[in-house]
Amino acid sequence: MKALLRLFSIIHALMAFLFACAAIVLIIIAARIGWTAVGGGLDRVAAQGIIEAVGLLAAAVVALQIAQTISEEEVIRDAHISGPTRVRRFLSRFMVVVVVALAIEGLVATFKAVREDSVQLLYAASLLLSVGLLLAGWGVFIRLNRYAEELEPEAMAAAKREDRKLE
């Protein structure tokens, strides 16, 4: 069984590496788009290029944060997501990144729709509304999870012990 768990850690490390590589590629593409946009002059077209670059950077942040979360939770800590504390912490790290990235993407889509195609405003509005619903649902989850944590104080102590592996 230990060999199987070690294999899972190796697979998680590979996945984290691939997410980090994707983030680097997105950063390079965003930098190139931004550089090209500014090189063409400081006008509306440049602004659109910069807005597109910001959207790509948001995706890069998501990929990099997922790589970091997988590395810390599944490889370094070798944490098994079973207790309420570990579930809340893992999901919270992930949700912060997703909510922020989707909010940025919603703003980018709004700016793009206002400039290019107002029909796309419906897409942008639905994206931003979804971000709000996601944030509200996450808040409810955290609130309910807090009660579960109070029932299992040993899970909180175990999570704190696992945190020492990162020091």
C-alpha positions, 0 to 999 in steps of 0.5 A: 500500500505504501508503494501505491501511495508513493506512486500517487505522490509522484503523479501529483508531483508530475501534475504540479510540474505540468501546471507550473509549466503551463503557468510559465508558458501563459506568462510568456504569452501574456508578456509577448502580447503586452509588449506587442500591444505597447509597441504599437502605440498607446491607443485603444488597440494597445488597451485591448492587448493589455486587457487580454494579457491581464486575462492570460496572467489571471489564468497563469496565476490559477495554474501556478496556485494549483501547482503550489497547492498540489505540491504542498498538500499532496507531495510535501505534507502528504496530507490525506483530505479526510478531516473537515479541517483539511478539506476546508483548508484545501478547498479554500486555497483553491477557491480563492484562486478560482474566484479571483481569476474568474472575477478578473476574467469577468472584468476583462470580458466586460471591458472587451464587450463594451469595446467590441460586441455589446451582445457579449455583455450577457456572457460577462454579466453571467460570469460575474454573477456566477462568481458571486454565487460561488463566493456565497456558496463558499462562505456557507461551506466555511460556516458549516464546516466550522461546526464540523471542526468543533466536533473534531478538534483532533483533526485541527491538531493533525493539520497543524502538525502537517503544517510544520513540514513546510517550515 
